[in-house]
């Protein structure tokens, strides 16, 4: 499959992840609980916009799927793969104590947990490396 063939697959995955997150936050809001979008949600949304612009709109205008389009689809692929891992980090699922690390001390869960931050950094670094390699 060439890079152009990945566009609908990546967009479908991005929409599914974003839709699931929005649905979850709506349900929490209806329970009068605190709601927010995670940093990974913002990355996913920005990535979605980049895919639409550089992998659909620009190629329709120029009639060419350029190197930047290939780079964007590569970056988006890496970010969509890391998204559920980042969410697991947000909920501290890689730890025995989970988010009780914060709540046991009487604190609120931070906007970005320690595990989430590490995974976010790794995802951005991997996505940047993929973009650089595909841009050669």
N, C-alpha and C positions, 0 to 999 in steps of 0.2 A: 504494500500500500504506500502510495506517495504521500507527501505532506498535505496536499490538498484534500485527500481522502480522509485525513484525520480531523479536519475542521468540524464536520457535523458531530463526530464522536466526542471530541473535546467539549464543544459547546453544550451537547446534551448532558455530559457529566457535570459541567460547571453549573448549568441550570438546575440539575437535580440536587446537587449539594446546596446551592443557594436557596432553592425552594424549600428543602428540608429544614435548613436553619431558620428561614423566615417563619415557617409553620411552627417550629418549636418555640420561637420567641413570641409569636402571637398567642400560643397556648399559655405560656408563662404569664404574659400580660393580662390575659383573661382571668388568671388566678390571682391577680394583683401582686405578682412577684416582679422583682427587678428584671428588666430586659436590656440587652445590648447586643451589638454585633461584635464578633471577635476580630482580631487583627487578620486572621486567616480569611474571614468573610470579606473584609475589605480587599485583601490581595486577590481573592477569587473574583470579586466584582470588577476590579481594575483589569485583571487578566481577561475576563469575559469581554469587556469593552475593547481591549486591544485586539483580541481575536476577531471581533466583529469588524473593527475598522481596518486592520492590516491584512486580514485573511479573507474578508468578504468584500467590503466596500472598495478598498483601494484596488484589488485585483479586478473587480468589475469595471472600474474606471480605466485602468491601465491595460487591461487584458493580459496581465502578467502576474504570476505568483512569484514575487521577488524573494531575494535572500532575506530581507527583513520579515517577510511573511513566514518563511521557514523558521527563522529565529523565534518569532512570536509563538508559533504553534509548539515549538520545542519547549519554550519557557512555560507556556500554559500547561503542557503535559506534565512537566515536573511539579508544578504547583498543585495541580489537581490530584496527583498521586500523594503528595505530602499532606493534603488538606485533612483527611481523616486521622492521620497520625498526629497532626498538630492539635486537632480537637481532643484526641485522647490525652495529649499533654496538658491541655487546658483543664481537663477534669482530673489530672494527675493519676491516670490509670496505670502508669508504669511504676507506681509506688504502693507499698502496703498500706500506708496511712491515707492515701488519696488526698482529698482537699481538707480532711480533718487536720492536716498540718496547720492550717490557718484558723479554722473554726474552733479547735480545741484551745487555742490561745485567746479566744474571745474576739478575734479579728474577722473581718469580712474577707471573702475570697477576693484576691486582687484581680484587676482587669486582665493582666497577663501573668500566668503562673511561671515558676522557674522552669519547669519542664517544657512548657509551651514556648518560652523565649528561646530555649536551646534549639528546639525543633524548627521554630520560625527562622532562626539564623541559618540553620542547616539547609532549609528549603530554599531560601533566597540565594545562598551561595551556590547550591546545586543548579538552580534555575539560571543564575548568571553564567556559570560555567557552561551549561548546555547552550545558552544563547551565544556565548563566545565561540564555542566549537562549531556550531551550525553557521555562524557568520563568516567562517574562514573561506 
